[in-house]
Amino acid sequence: MTSTTRESGSRSRTRKAILDAAVTVLAQRSTASMAEIADAAEVGRSTLHRYFPERSELMTAIFRMTVERLGTALAEAKLAEGTAAQALRRAVHAYFELTPALIQVCSEGQQRSEDGWLNAAFEQADKPVVGLITRAQAEGYLDQSISPEWIYKVLWWNVFAGIEATGEGLMGKHQAAESVIRLLERGLLAQAGS
Protein backbone atom coordinates (compact mmCIF):
# COMPACT_ATOMS: atom_id res chain seq x y z
CA MET A 1 0.00 0.00 0.00
CA THR A 2 1.43 3.35 -1.00
CA SER A 3 1.45 6.41 1.22
CA THR A 4 -0.97 8.08 -1.23
CA THR A 5 -3.44 5.20 -0.82
CA ARG A 6 -3.13 5.40 2.98
CA GLU A 7 -3.60 9.16 2.87
CA SER A 8 -6.68 8.97 0.65
CA GLY A 9 -8.09 6.21 2.88
CA SER A 10 -7.45 8.37 5.92
CA ARG A 11 -9.01 11.42 4.22
CA SER A 12 -12.03 9.34 3.29
CA ARG A 13 -12.45 8.10 6.88
CA THR A 14 -12.08 11.63 8.26
CA ARG A 15 -14.60 13.01 5.78
CA LYS A 16 -17.05 10.22 6.66
CA ALA A 17 -16.55 10.83 10.39
CA ILE A 18 -17.29 14.53 9.91
CA LEU A 19 -20.42 13.83 7.84
CA ASP A 20 -21.73 11.19 10.26
CA ALA A 21 -21.12 13.47 13.25
CA ALA A 22 -22.76 16.40 11.47
CA VAL A 23 -25.85 14.33 10.69
CA THR A 24 -26.18 13.25 14.31
CA VAL A 25 -25.54 16.70 15.80
CA LEU A 26 -27.76 18.57 13.33
CA ALA A 27 -30.61 16.09 13.76
CA GLN A 28 -30.58 16.93 17.46
CA ARG A 29 -30.08 20.67 17.02
CA SER A 30 -30.26 22.18 13.55
CA THR A 31 -28.49 25.37 14.67
CA ALA A 32 -25.39 23.57 15.96
CA SER A 33 -22.18 25.41 15.16
CA MET A 34 -19.32 24.13 13.03
CA ALA A 35 -17.26 23.99 16.23
CA GLU A 36 -19.83 21.64 17.81
CA ILE A 37 -19.74 19.46 14.71
CA ALA A 38 -15.92 19.37 14.81
CA ASP A 39 -16.05 18.35 18.50
CA ALA A 40 -18.56 15.59 17.76
CA ALA A 41 -16.38 14.31 14.89
CA GLU A 42 -13.33 14.46 17.18
CA VAL A 43 -11.42 16.67 14.75
CA GLY A 44 -10.09 20.18 15.10
CA ARG A 45 -11.96 23.12 13.63
CA SER A 46 -9.18 23.68 11.14
CA THR A 47 -9.55 20.08 9.94
CA LEU A 48 -13.30 20.50 9.55
CA HIS A 49 -12.76 23.69 7.56
CA ARG A 50 -10.20 21.98 5.31
CA TYR A 51 -12.90 19.51 4.27
CA PHE A 52 -15.84 21.90 4.37
CA PRO A 53 -14.83 25.58 4.31
CA GLU A 54 -18.45 26.74 4.51
CA ARG A 55 -21.48 25.32 6.28
CA SER A 56 -23.32 25.24 2.95
CA GLU A 57 -20.66 22.88 1.56
CA LEU A 58 -21.11 20.58 4.54
CA MET A 59 -24.88 20.57 4.04
CA THR A 60 -24.50 19.82 0.32
CA ALA A 61 -22.23 16.89 1.18
CA ILE A 62 -24.81 15.60 3.69
CA PHE A 63 -27.54 15.82 1.05
CA ARG A 64 -25.43 13.99 -1.56
CA MET A 65 -24.48 11.28 0.96
CA THR A 66 -28.13 10.83 1.94
CA VAL A 67 -29.25 10.42 -1.67
CA GLU A 68 -26.54 7.79 -2.21
CA ARG A 69 -27.55 5.98 0.97
CA LEU A 70 -31.21 6.11 -0.05
CA GLY A 71 -30.40 4.45 -3.37
CA THR A 72 -28.41 1.76 -1.58
CA ALA A 73 -31.09 1.19 1.09
CA LEU A 74 -33.85 0.80 -1.50
CA ALA A 75 -31.71 -1.58 -3.57
CA GLU A 76 -31.05 -3.65 -0.44
CA ALA A 77 -34.79 -3.68 0.31
CA LYS A 78 -35.29 -5.71 -2.90
CA LEU A 79 -38.56 -4.01 -3.82
CA ALA A 80 -39.14 -6.29 -6.81
CA GLU A 81 -39.26 -9.39 -4.57
CA GLY A 82 -42.28 -10.76 -2.71
CA THR A 83 -45.70 -9.19 -2.70
CA ALA A 84 -46.22 -5.48 -3.12
CA ALA A 85 -47.38 -5.32 0.51
CA GLN A 86 -44.15 -6.90 1.73
CA ALA A 87 -42.03 -4.66 -0.50
CA LEU A 88 -43.85 -1.51 0.65
CA ARG A 89 -43.14 -2.41 4.26
CA ARG A 90 -39.45 -2.87 3.43
CA ALA A 91 -39.36 0.46 1.58
CA VAL A 92 -40.86 2.38 4.51
CA HIS A 93 -38.45 0.74 6.96
CA ALA A 94 -35.55 1.58 4.61
CA TYR A 95 -36.53 5.26 4.75
CA PHE A 96 -36.51 5.23 8.53
CA GLU A 97 -33.07 3.62 8.71
CA LEU A 98 -31.84 6.90 7.20
CA THR A 99 -33.77 9.01 9.70
CA PRO A 100 -31.06 11.33 11.05
CA ALA A 101 -29.88 12.26 7.56
CA LEU A 102 -33.40 12.48 6.15
CA ILE A 103 -34.25 14.98 8.88
CA GLN A 104 -31.67 17.31 7.32
CA VAL A 105 -32.80 16.65 3.77
CA CYS A 106 -36.47 17.16 4.59
CA SER A 107 -36.03 20.22 6.78
CA GLU A 108 -33.26 22.09 4.99
CA GLY A 109 -32.65 20.38 1.68
CA GLN A 110 -35.52 21.80 -0.30
CA GLN A 111 -34.64 25.35 0.75
CA ARG A 112 -30.95 25.01 -0.09
CA SER A 113 -31.22 23.26 -3.45
CA GLU A 114 -31.42 26.33 -5.68
CA ASP A 115 -30.32 24.52 -8.83
CA GLY A 116 -32.75 21.64 -8.35
CA TRP A 117 -30.07 18.94 -8.29
CA LEU A 118 -31.28 17.57 -4.94
CA ASN A 119 -34.86 17.10 -6.10
CA ALA A 120 -33.68 15.43 -9.31
CA ALA A 121 -31.22 13.17 -7.48
CA PHE A 122 -33.81 12.25 -4.87
CA GLU A 123 -36.42 11.43 -7.52
CA GLN A 124 -33.87 9.24 -9.33
CA ALA A 125 -32.98 7.35 -6.13
CA ASP A 126 -36.66 6.95 -5.28
CA LYS A 127 -37.75 5.57 -8.69
CA PRO A 128 -38.02 1.99 -7.36
CA VAL A 129 -40.71 3.17 -4.90
CA VAL A 130 -42.70 4.82 -7.68
CA GLY A 131 -42.48 1.54 -9.61
CA LEU A 132 -43.56 -0.35 -6.49
CA ILE A 133 -46.67 1.82 -6.13
CA THR A 134 -47.65 1.05 -9.73
CA ARG A 135 -47.07 -2.67 -9.11
CA ALA A 136 -49.10 -2.51 -5.88
CA GLN A 137 -52.01 -1.03 -7.81
CA ALA A 138 -51.70 -3.63 -10.59
CA GLU A 139 -51.70 -6.41 -7.95
CA GLY A 140 -54.85 -4.93 -6.43
CA TYR A 141 -53.14 -4.07 -3.16
CA LEU A 142 -53.42 -0.28 -3.46
CA ASP A 143 -56.51 1.54 -4.70
CA GLN A 144 -56.38 1.89 -8.48
CA SER A 145 -58.75 4.86 -8.51
CA ILE A 146 -56.06 7.04 -6.91
CA SER A 147 -53.19 8.28 -9.07
CA PRO A 148 -49.77 6.75 -8.33
CA GLU A 149 -48.38 10.28 -8.01
CA TRP A 150 -50.86 11.09 -5.26
CA ILE A 151 -50.08 7.85 -3.42
CA TYR A 152 -46.37 8.71 -3.63
CA LYS A 153 -47.03 12.18 -2.17
CA VAL A 154 -49.15 10.69 0.61
CA LEU A 155 -46.41 8.17 1.36
CA TRP A 156 -43.77 10.90 1.58
CA TRP A 157 -45.82 13.30 3.67
CA ASN A 158 -46.44 10.49 6.14
CA VAL A 159 -42.76 9.48 6.10
CA PHE A 160 -41.82 13.13 6.65
CA ALA A 161 -44.24 13.36 9.62
CA GLY A 162 -42.73 10.18 11.05
CA ILE A 163 -39.20 11.49 10.57
CA GLU A 164 -40.12 14.72 12.35
CA ALA A 165 -41.67 12.70 15.18
CA THR A 166 -38.50 10.65 15.62
CA GLY A 167 -36.39 13.81 15.52
CA GLU A 168 -38.56 15.30 18.25
CA GLY A 169 -38.24 12.12 20.32
CA LEU A 170 -41.97 11.33 20.13
CA MET A 171 -41.34 7.81 18.84
CA GLY A 172 -38.57 5.52 17.70
CA LYS A 173 -37.75 4.69 14.08
CA HIS A 174 -39.48 1.31 14.10
CA GLN A 175 -42.64 2.69 15.73
CA ALA A 176 -42.73 5.58 13.24
CA ALA A 177 -42.29 3.23 10.28
CA GLU A 178 -45.08 0.96 11.51
CA SER A 179 -47.33 3.99 12.06
CA VAL A 180 -46.75 5.15 8.48
CA ILE A 181 -47.49 1.67 7.15
CA ARG A 182 -50.69 1.47 9.22
CA LEU A 183 -51.86 4.87 7.95
CA LEU A 184 -51.18 3.88 4.34
CA GLU A 185 -52.91 0.55 4.69
CA ARG A 186 -55.98 2.05 6.29
CA GLY A 187 -56.30 4.85 3.75
CA LEU A 188 -54.96 3.57 0.45
CA LEU A 189 -55.72 -0.14 0.26
CA ALA A 190 -57.94 -1.37 -2.50
CA GLN A 191 -61.42 -2.06 -1.15
CA ALA A 192 -62.66 -5.63 -1.32
CA GLY A 193 -65.23 -6.04 -4.04
CA SER A 194 -64.44 -2.74 -5.77
C-alpha positions as CSV (number, residue, x, y, z in Angstrom):
1,M,0.0,0.0,0.0
2,T,1.4,3.4,-1.0
3,S,1.4,6.4,1.2
4,T,-1.0,8.1,-1.2
5,T,-3.4,5.2,-0.8
6,R,-3.1,5.4,3.0
7,E,-3.6,9.2,2.9
8,S,-6.7,9.0,0.6
9,G,-8.1,6.2,2.9
10,S,-7.4,8.4,5.9
11,R,-9.0,11.4,4.2
12,S,-12.0,9.3,3.3
13,R,-12.5,8.1,6.9
14,T,-12.1,11.6,8.3
15,R,-14.6,13.0,5.8
16,K,-17.1,10.2,6.7
17,A,-16.6,10.8,10.4
18,I,-17.3,14.5,9.9
19,L,-20.4,13.8,7.8
20,D,-21.7,11.2,10.3
21,A,-21.1,13.5,13.3
22,A,-22.8,16.4,11.5
23,V,-25.9,14.3,10.7
24,T,-26.2,13.3,14.3
25,V,-25.5,16.7,15.8
26,L,-27.8,18.6,13.3
27,A,-30.6,16.1,13.8
28,Q,-30.6,16.9,17.5
29,R,-30.1,20.7,17.0
30,S,-30.3,22.2,13.5
31,T,-28.5,25.4,14.7
32,A,-25.4,23.6,16.0
33,S,-22.2,25.4,15.2
34,M,-19.3,24.1,13.0
35,A,-17.3,24.0,16.2
36,E,-19.8,21.6,17.8
37,I,-19.7,19.5,14.7
38,A,-15.9,19.4,14.8
39,D,-16.0,18.4,18.5
40,A,-18.6,15.6,17.8
41,A,-16.4,14.3,14.9
42,E,-13.3,14.5,17.2
43,V,-11.4,16.7,14.8
44,G,-10.1,20.2,15.1
45,R,-12.0,23.1,13.6
46,S,-9.2,23.7,11.1
47,T,-9.5,20.1,9.9
48,L,-13.3,20.5,9.5
49,H,-12.8,23.7,7.6
50,R,-10.2,22.0,5.3
51,Y,-12.9,19.5,4.3
52,F,-15.8,21.9,4.4
53,P,-14.8,25.6,4.3
54,E,-18.4,26.7,4.5
55,R,-21.5,25.3,6.3
56,S,-23.3,25.2,2.9
57,E,-20.7,22.9,1.6
58,L,-21.1,20.6,4.5
59,M,-24.9,20.6,4.0
60,T,-24.5,19.8,0.3
61,A,-22.2,16.9,1.2
62,I,-24.8,15.6,3.7
63,F,-27.5,15.8,1.1
64,R,-25.4,14.0,-1.6
65,M,-24.5,11.3,1.0
66,T,-28.1,10.8,1.9
67,V,-29.3,10.4,-1.7
68,E,-26.5,7.8,-2.2
69,R,-27.6,6.0,1.0
70,L,-31.2,6.1,-0.1
71,G,-30.4,4.5,-3.4
72,T,-28.4,1.8,-1.6
73,A,-31.1,1.2,1.1
74,L,-33.9,0.8,-1.5
75,A,-31.7,-1.6,-3.6
76,E,-31.0,-3.7,-0.4
77,A,-34.8,-3.7,0.3
78,K,-35.3,-5.7,-2.9
79,L,-38.6,-4.0,-3.8
80,A,-39.1,-6.3,-6.8
81,E,-39.3,-9.4,-4.6
82,G,-42.3,-10.8,-2.7
83,T,-45.7,-9.2,-2.7
84,A,-46.2,-5.5,-3.1
85,A,-47.4,-5.3,0.5
86,Q,-44.1,-6.9,1.7
87,A,-42.0,-4.7,-0.5
88,L,-43.9,-1.5,0.6
89,R,-43.1,-2.4,4.3
90,R,-39.5,-2.9,3.4
91,A,-39.4,0.5,1.6
92,V,-40.9,2.4,4.5
93,H,-38.5,0.7,7.0
94,A,-35.6,1.6,4.6
95,Y,-36.5,5.3,4.8
96,F,-36.5,5.2,8.5
97,E,-33.1,3.6,8.7
98,L,-31.8,6.9,7.2
99,T,-33.8,9.0,9.7
100,P,-31.1,11.3,11.1
101,A,-29.9,12.3,7.6
102,L,-33.4,12.5,6.2
103,I,-34.3,15.0,8.9
104,Q,-31.7,17.3,7.3
105,V,-32.8,16.7,3.8
106,C,-36.5,17.2,4.6
107,S,-36.0,20.2,6.8
108,E,-33.3,22.1,5.0
109,G,-32.6,20.4,1.7
110,Q,-35.5,21.8,-0.3
111,Q,-34.6,25.3,0.7
112,R,-30.9,25.0,-0.1
113,S,-31.2,23.3,-3.4
114,E,-31.4,26.3,-5.7
115,D,-30.3,24.5,-8.8
116,G,-32.8,21.6,-8.4
117,W,-30.1,18.9,-8.3
118,L,-31.3,17.6,-4.9
119,N,-34.9,17.1,-6.1
120,A,-33.7,15.4,-9.3
121,A,-31.2,13.2,-7.5
122,F,-33.8,12.2,-4.9
123,E,-36.4,11.4,-7.5
124,Q,-33.9,9.2,-9.3
125,A,-33.0,7.4,-6.1
126,D,-36.7,6.9,-5.3
127,K,-37.7,5.6,-8.7
128,P,-38.0,2.0,-7.4
129,V,-40.7,3.2,-4.9
130,V,-42.7,4.8,-7.7
131,G,-42.5,1.5,-9.6
132,L,-43.6,-0.3,-6.5
133,I,-46.7,1.8,-6.1
134,T,-47.6,1.1,-9.7
135,R,-47.1,-2.7,-9.1
136,A,-49.1,-2.5,-5.9
137,Q,-52.0,-1.0,-7.8
138,A,-51.7,-3.6,-10.6
139,E,-51.7,-6.4,-8.0
140,G,-54.9,-4.9,-6.4
141,Y,-53.1,-4.1,-3.2
142,L,-53.4,-0.3,-3.5
143,D,-56.5,1.5,-4.7
144,Q,-56.4,1.9,-8.5
145,S,-58.8,4.9,-8.5
146,I,-56.1,7.0,-6.9
147,S,-53.2,8.3,-9.1
148,P,-49.8,6.7,-8.3
149,E,-48.4,10.3,-8.0
150,W,-50.9,11.1,-5.3
151,I,-50.1,7.9,-3.4
152,Y,-46.4,8.7,-3.6
153,K,-47.0,12.2,-2.2
154,V,-49.2,10.7,0.6
155,L,-46.4,8.2,1.4
156,W,-43.8,10.9,1.6
157,W,-45.8,13.3,3.7
158,N,-46.4,10.5,6.1
159,V,-42.8,9.5,6.1
160,F,-41.8,13.1,6.7
161,A,-44.2,13.4,9.6
162,G,-42.7,10.2,11.1
163,I,-39.2,11.5,10.6
164,E,-40.1,14.7,12.3
165,A,-41.7,12.7,15.2
166,T,-38.5,10.6,15.6
167,G,-36.4,13.8,15.5
168,E,-38.6,15.3,18.2
169,G,-38.2,12.1,20.3
170,L,-42.0,11.3,20.1
171,M,-41.3,7.8,18.8
172,G,-38.6,5.5,17.7
173,K,-37.7,4.7,14.1
174,H,-39.5,1.3,14.1
175,Q,-42.6,2.7,15.7
176,A,-42.7,5.6,13.2
177,A,-42.3,3.2,10.3
178,E,-45.1,1.0,11.5
179,S,-47.3,4.0,12.1
180,V,-46.7,5.2,8.5
181,I,-47.5,1.7,7.1
182,R,-50.7,1.5,9.2
183,L,-51.9,4.9,7.9
184,L,-51.2,3.9,4.3
185,E,-52.9,0.5,4.7
186,R,-56.0,2.1,6.3
187,G,-56.3,4.8,3.8
188,L,-55.0,3.6,0.4
189,L,-55.7,-0.1,0.3
190,A,-57.9,-1.4,-2.5
191,Q,-61.4,-2.1,-1.1
192,A,-62.7,-5.6,-1.3
193,G,-65.2,-6.0,-4.0
194,S,-64.4,-2.7,-5.8
